[in-house]
Amino acid sequence: MTGAAHVDAPPQSSGNQEIGDKMIENPQRRQLLLAAAAIAALPLTGIAAETWPSRPIRIIVPYPAGGGPDIAVRKLAEVLGKQLGVSVIVDNKPGASTLLGSQVAAAARPDGYTVAYITSGLVTVQAMTRKFDMTRALQPIAKVNASAFVAVVPSASKYRTLPALLAEAKAQPGKLSYGSAGIGSPAHMAVEHLRMRVPGLNFLHVPYKGAVESVNALRAGEIDFSVLVLSTAMPLIKAGTLRALAVTTSSRISQLPDVPTFAEAGIPHYGFTSWGGFALPAGTPSAIADKLFIALKAASRDPGFLSLQESLGSFSAFSASPSAFGKELDEAIRSEELLVRQIQKS
């Protein structure tokens, strides 16, 4: 107490001030004071966790407004707000293939009032650019949903099954072409994952400026096939413009019950989905993270949200726990980094 008491002493008590300064300069004394300060601060963290949330929460979505991910998050935010009793605001920060928004979220105060919406696309960006370390910058909370992909060809294509397409690719390496929205896009990575599991496959990759250009080229027959997210492919399949060959999920999906999985088509152990989930800035108190996890889990079961997911071609895939989601992220990052290295060598 002496070191603190001398601050309020009258100016003429120079002797007491000198003694107090010497005590603060003592290393052991300084460590004790720092420890005391840290202990004194602990109740404040506990109080913050107990009262969270007491004001609006911001979810940063690294995609433009109006797209599938944004629509899904906005519906979930509406339900989540009712669960937590505060407003939950969606803040779109598109750019740099989801990197911009993720960096903004990671730089926010770790107080639970800024939440990052993250997707499998960020894993690919991290593996390809090494400009962002998700495991250090963000604290995983939960994966919420996943989206199926489907291998498609133009309706006029002679390929009516996936085995027929792959047999041609093996017989004439480099002849068959597929399109994507660019290097590292989901369509590109889906086909590269396929190449890893089927020896002898060699396709011509045609990257376009965006997904719209890639799909238009496929519809026009300028490329032979692609692997599209279900929400993009379904309207074209229903219209008869594209033909579905196989879905990338482990089991058949309700939207395309007659379309086989890749495993049923002869490609065992192949699976490819995109997913969306939530994370907090690293260092957020675990009590707040646990509260958010529980609230997200309840919100994800809302009938309105589930119905919207199905209309967007997504399905529920909620994590068992924040730590389980963290382990899944670690495995996904290792797998994607391995794939990216192989792509760079080829």
Secondary structure, DSSP 8 states (H G I E B T S, - for coil): -HHHHGGGS-TT-HHHHHHHHHHHHSHHHHHHHHHHHHHHHHHHHHHHHHH--SS-EEEEESS-TTSHHHHHHHHHHHHHHHHHTS-EEEEE---GGGHHHHHHHHTS-SSSSEEEEEEHHHHHHHHHH----HHHHEEEEEEEEEEEEEEEEETT-S--SHHHHHHHHHHSTTTSEEEESSTTSHHHHHHHHHHHHSTT---EEEE-SSHHHHHHHHHTTSSSBEEEEHHHHHHHHHTTSEEEEEESSSS--TTSTTS-BTTTTT-TT---EEEEEEEEETT--HHHHHHHHHHHHHHHT-HHHHHHHHHTTEEE---S-HHHHHHHHHHHHHHHHHHHHHHHH-
